Amino acid sequence: MSDGASMTARRRDAGAIFALALAVRLAVVVWAAGRFPPTADGTYYQRIAERISAGLGYTWLWPDGVVTYAAHYPVGYPGAVGALYALLGAHPAVAMLLNAVLGALAALAVHRLAARAAPRSRAVPALSGALVALHPGLVAYTPALMTEGVTGSLVACAAWASARARERRPALAPFAVLGLLVGAATLVRPQTLLLAPLFAVLALVGSPSGDGVPIRGPLAARVARRVAPVLLTVAAALLVCAPWTARNCVRMNQCALVSVNGGWNLLIGADPASTGAWSPIQVPEACREVFDEAGKDACFGREARRYIAEHPGAWLGLVPRKLAATFDYCGAAGWYLHASNPAAFSEGDKVALGAVETAFERIVLLFALVWAARKPAQAPGALHERARGPSLAQRALVLARLALFALGVVAALHVHAWVGYLALLGLALLQGRALLRAPVLAVAALAVLAATAATHAVFFGAGRYALVAFPLLSGLAALAAARQSSELPRAGAPRPASDDAASAPPRGRGSNDELL
């Protein structure tokens, strides 16, 4: 197929994936709009969005008529929904439509990332996009006025921006776009800010410069060439948050980047009787006379840190429970729909949806393990070493890879899926420097998975928090279907034309999108 025909086919595939993802989500919205009112945290987001749409800002009306400024939950999602409510009316269906569009964009982003990972195949990108488009957990969560699906979509789009920034090096503008996307995700879920430097570094990994010419000159200039894109990305992300941070400093009697619930969450996760999931908070004695929202959160944080310092072993012992609560079983969609309207979505419906979703997610995990267990592509010059036979260290590495793969498969087929996800991360790390030559899709998925695991090992877990990683992980799983020998480009091999890489400058030798 000629480059022009290939480009046309890729555009057509991308459009089809977006249309498929949007169509199934719109169908769910049509079914759910009149049946499922906001529930759980969604009730809070709905009320705040209504107040924002009415010009009352992020404030809370108490039963006694008192109005206070608030920032307990992040502002990003209710702010976006409130803006739409001001234009289209304050009905939950409007928020569901926003969720549907963002979910479709996630499928498109994953398709475009997979097209870079397997440029000689149309099937692998199509499979990647379809797994996101039809993911039962992501699709059924569309009616939920919650933030996890939205965050996962924004993160997938940020990973796409990272890949585009890699292609357009040494230009800095794409890094600013990457930062703006991560900043928007940070307003929805604050810990997403950690991905700003990670995704920027991911875009920089590869040949020393974007045009294949090594960076020369004084050391300071070379360091600046490396550091400037990362700093720009982080600065752009912080710039998105800056107006809200300034508002918090003025209105909340305490500066906060986005929200003031970190102390609450840390205290919940430090409860020695915790199951690893959310539980009602036991207000410490020192905080019972603190009523200011930000002040109470700060007090909770202090008490949580004091407990952790005094009982580090007990706190660390809770980590497996937290990871199990996050990764063993999601079930967020069924939980939300049943909690919202048990008559329209029964307990049996919840269990059935949970079973389908769990089977889907375990299959995705199994294929992601297959991808990670592959022997990394050999770097140039490795043939001489291979001719001498494997060393003891290489044999040990093979055994470690086999052991982790077996552990991951057993965990994926058992109740303790969290062990399988950790095995996936371990397998990836065993690739060593070869991991730096992996596609952006793969490394971004692993980074989001690691960040999710680390965050909820510290605080507390819930199945819905894993949703953030599902779009990219689904795309990673599809890469297992790519044949390393034929579908993944070799270092130095010319890249087939693609619709959104065609205008990129020539790329350097040894680019990271060119090896698995």
N, C-alpha and C positions, 0 to 999 in steps of 0.2 A: 504494500500500500504506500502511495506517495505521501510525502510530508503534509501536503495540503489536504489530502483525503483523511489522513490520520488526525490532523488538527480538527477537521470538521466532525469526524466521528467522536472525538473526545468532547467537543462542545455539546454534541447531541447527547452523549452519555451523561454528562454533568447536568444538563437540563432535565433529562429524564429522572435522574436520581432526586434532584430537588423537587420536581413535580410529584414524584411518588411519595416522598417524605411529607410534603405539604398536604397531599390529598388524604393520606391516611390520618393525619393529625386533624385536619379539618372535619373529617367524618366523625372523629371522636368528639370534637368540640360541638358539632351539631347534636350528637347524642347526649352530651353531658350538660350543655348550657343551662337547660331548665330543670335539671335533676339534682345537681350537686352544688350546693352553696359552699362558700369558703368554710374551712374547718381548721382546727389546730392553729399553727402559726399563720395559716392563710387568712384566718379571721382578723388577725392583727394587721397583716398587710392590706387587706381590703379596707379597713377603717382608716388607716393612715393614708392610703391612696385617695380615698374619698375626701379627706381633709385637705390633702395637697391639691386636688382638683378644684376644690372650692376656694383656694387661695389662703387657707389657714395654716399652711406649712406643716412641718413634721412636729405636730403637737398632739397631746393626748387629752381628751375630755374625761374627767373623772365623774363618778356617779353623783358627787355633791356639787357638780357644776364648775369645779376648779379646772383650769386649763394649764398644762405645764409643757415645756419643751421636752422632747424625748429624742433618744438616739440609741435605745436598747438594741434594736435590730438594725442592720445595715439599711441605708437609705436607697440604694440603687434600684432595687426591684419596685418597691412602692412608689418611688419617684417616677420611674418610667411608666408604670401603670397609671399613676395619677395624671401624668401629662396626657396619656391617651383618653383617660376618663374625661378630662376637660374638653377634649375635642369630640368624643363619640358618645359620651354618657357613662355614668358610673355603674356599669353592669359587669359582673364577673366574666361574662362571655368575651368582653373586650380583652381582658387579661389572658384568657385562654387562647385567643387569636394571636396575641403577642408570643405566647409560649409556642404555638404551632409554627409560626414563621421562624423563630430562632431555632427550633428543633430541626426544621428543614435546612436551615443554613449550616447546621452542624453536619448533616449528611453530605451536603455539597463540599464543605471544607475537608472532610475525611476523604471523599472521592478524589479531590484535587491533590491531597497529600499522597494518596496511594498511587496516583498517576505518576508522580515523581519517583516513588519507590520502585515501581515496576513499569517503566516507560514502554517496554515492548509488548505489554499485555493490556488488552481492554477488559479481560475477564476479572483480573485481580482488583483494579479500581472499582469496577462495577459491583463486585462482591463486597468490598469495603463499604461503599456508600449504601448498598442495600441492607447490610447488617445494621447500620445506624438508622436508616429510614424505617425499618420494620422491627426494630428492637422492641419487644413487648413491654419492657419496663419503661423505656423512654416514651413510647407512644401513649401508653395508658396513663402516664403521669402528666400528660398535656393539660388536663382540666385542673390540676392542682395549682392553687395560687401560692406556690412555694418556689424556692430559689435554686434548688440543686440542679434541675434540668436546664435552667437558664444559664447557670454558671458553667455547666459542661459544654453548652453550645458556644459560649463566649470563649472558653479556653480552646476549643477546637478551632475556632476562627483565628485565635491568636497564634496557634501552632501553624496554621496556613500562612499567616503573615510572617512568621519566622522563616518558613521555607522560601517565601518570596524575597525576604530580606537577604537570605543566603545567596539567591540567584543574582541579586542586583548589587552585590558588593562591588566596589567600596562605597556606593551611595549610602548616605545616612538617612534620607527621608523614609525609607521603609522601616527603619528602626523606630522612628517616631510613630508611625502607624501602629507598629507592634506595641509600643508603650501605651498608646491611647486605648487599644483593645484590652490590654491587661488592666489598665486603670478603670475601665468600665466594669470589668469583671470584679475588680477589687471593691468597688462600691456595692456590688451585690454580695460578695463573699470576701471579707478582708484578707484572709490568708492567701488569696490568689496572688497578692503582690509578690510573694516569693518566686513566682514564675517569671517575673520581668527579667531579672538578670539571667535566669536559667535559659529562657527562650532566646535571649540576646546572644549568649555564649553559644548556644546551639546553632544559631545563624552564622556565627563567626568561625565555627570549627571547619576545617578543611584546608584548602591551599592557602598560603600566606596572604594572598590578595585575591580580589574578585576577578582579576583579568589574567591570572596565571603568572604574573610577574612577582617574584619574591620581594618582600618589603626590605628595602635597604636604607641606609642612612644612620644617623645618630640613634643611640638606644632610646633616648627620650621620645623621638619621633615614632619609633617602632612601637613603643609602649602606648603612646597616645593613639596610634592607629588601631590598637587592640581595645583600649579602654573606652574610647570616645563613644562607640556604638552602644556599649553596655550602659554607660552613664546617661546617654540620651534616652534609652529605653526606660530606665528607672525614673528619670526626670519627667518624661512625658506621662508615665503612669501616676506619679505623685501630683503632677499638674492637674490631672483630671480630678483627683481627690481634694486638691488644695482648698477650693471654695467651701466644701463641706467641713474640712478640718478646721478652717477659720471659724465657721459657724459654731462648731462644737466648743471651740475655745471661748467664744463669747457667750453662748447660751447655756452650756452645760456645766459651767464653773470648773471645767477641767478640759484640757486639750485631749482630743482623741482623733486618730486618723479617720475612722469611719464610724465605729459603734462602741458602745460601752457595755459589753457583755462578756469580755474575756475573763474577768474575775469570777463571774457567775459560773461559766463553763469549766474553769479550772477547779473551782470548789466542788462542782458536781463530780468531776473526774477524780477527785481526791477522797471521795467518800469510801471508807474502808469496807462498808457493806454493799458497795456498788456491784451491780451485775455487769458493768461495763457500758451500759446504755444510760439514757437520761433518767433521772429520778428527781423527785421533789427535793428542793434544797433545804437543808437544815441550817437555819440562820445562826451563825456563831454568836456567842455572848457579846463579843466586842463590837458587833455590827448591828445590834438590835435597836440602838438609838440613832442610827444613821439612816436618814430618809431621802436625802438627795440621791437621784438616780446614779449619777456618775460617782458620787462619794461612796455609795453602797457597793458599787462594782469594784472600786479600788479597795475597799475594806475586805470584800470577799477574796480578792486576789491576794492580799497580804496574808489572810488567814490560811488560804490554800497553800501558799508558798511556805508558811511556817510549818504546816503539817507535813509537807513533802520533805522539808529539811530535817524534821524530827523522825520521820518514818520512811526513809527512802526505799527500804526493802519492800514494805507493804505497798507503797505506791507503784513501784516497778512490777510487783506481782499482779497488779490490775491490768497491765498492758495486754496480755493475751485475751482477757475478757473484752477489752475495748475493741481490739482488732476483730475478734469473733463477731461482736455486735455490728461491726461495720461491713464485713466482707462475707460472712457465712451465708447470709440470706438478706436480700434487699427487701422485696415485697412492699416498697413504698407506695406504688400506685394502688394496689389492692387495699392497703391500710387506709390511704386517704379517702378513696371512694367509699369504702365501707363506713368509715367514721363520719363522712359527710351525709350519707343517706343509706342506712342499712336496709331500707325497704327496696331501694333501687339496685343495691349491690350487696347481696347477702354474704354471710360468713362463708358459705360454700363457694360463691363467686370469688371471694378473696383468696381462698385456698387454691382454687383452680388456676387463677391468674398467677399466683405466687409459684405454683408448680411449673407452669410454662416458662415463666420468667427465669426461674432458677435453672431449669434445664438449658435454656438459651445461654445464660451467663456462664455456666460451667463448660459448655461446648466452646464458647469464646476463650475461656481460660485455657482449655486443653490445647487449642490451636495456637494460642500465644506461647504456650510452653514449647510446642513443636518448633515454632520460629526461633525462640531463644536458645533451644538446645542444639541448633545447627552448629556445625563447626564453622567458626568465623572464616571469612574469605582470607586467603593468604595475601600478605603484603608482598610487593615486589622484592625479589631477592630471597624469599623464603624457600625456594626450590633447593638451594644449596644445603640448607639446614635439613630439609626433609630427606635429601639423599643420604645423609649420615644416619638416618633413623631417629625415632623419637627419643628424647631425653627422659630422665626420671621425672623431671618436673612436668613435662608434657604428658606423660602417662598419668601422673597424679591429677592433672587438670582434666583429662578425659574421664577418669573415675569420678571426680567431683561433679562433673557435668552430668554423668549418668545417674549419680545418686540424687542430685537435686531434681533432675527430670522425673525420676521414679517417685520421689517424695511429692512433687507437685501433682503428678497424675493421680496418685492415691488420694491426696487431699481434695483434688477437684471432684473425685468420685465419691467422696465421703462428706460428712457434715462440716468438717473443718476446712472450708475453702480458704480461710485467711492464710493458712500454712502454704497453700498452693500459690497465692499471690506473692508471698515472701520468697518462695522458691523461684518464681518467675524473675523477681528482682535479682536474686542471687545468680541465676543463670546468665542474666544480662551482664552482671558485673564480672563474671568469669570470662567474658569475651575480651576484657581488658581494653587495650587501645583500639581494638577492632570495633568496639561499640561506637567509637567516635566516627567511624566510617558508615554507620548504619543510617538509614533514611530518617529524615526529620520526624515522620509519622511515628516510627518505632521509639526513638529516644524521647520524644515529647510524651508519648503514652506512658512510658516507664517513669518519666519525671513526675507526671501528674499522679500516677499510682503511688510513687514513693512519698510525695508531698502529702497526699491524702492519708496514707498509713502513719506518717510521722505526726501529723496534726492530731489525729484521733487517738493515737497512742498517748498523747499528752493530755488531751481533754477527755472527751467521752465519745462513744461510738453510736451509730445508728445506721441501718441499712440504706437509708436515703442518701447518706453522705457519699456512698460509693458511686452514686449516679454520676457524679462529676467526672469520674474517670471512664465511664462506659463508652462514650463515643469514640475516643481515641483507642481504647483497648479493643473495641470491635474492629476498627480499621487495622490494628496491628495483627489481630488473629487472621485476617484475610491474607496477610503477607506470607503466611505459611504455605499458601497455594502457589506462590511464585517460585519458579525453578531458578535456583541460584545460577545454574550454568547457562541459561538461555534468556530468562526474562529480566534478570537484574543486570544492569550495565556493568561492564568491567571498568576499572580505573583507566582513564585516558580514552575510553571509547566515546564516540560522538553520541550525543543525546538525540533521540527522535524529537521532532517538533511537537510542541504542545501549545494549547491556546493561550495560557497565561505565562509561558516561559519564552514565547517566540520573540518578545521585544527585549528580553534580558540581554545584558552584555555577555560576551564570550566568557566561559567559565574556566577556572584554573584546572590544572591537572590534579588528579587525586581527590576530586570533590567528594564530600561525604554522601551525597545522594547517589553515588556511583558504586557503592559496595554495600552489601548486606553484612 
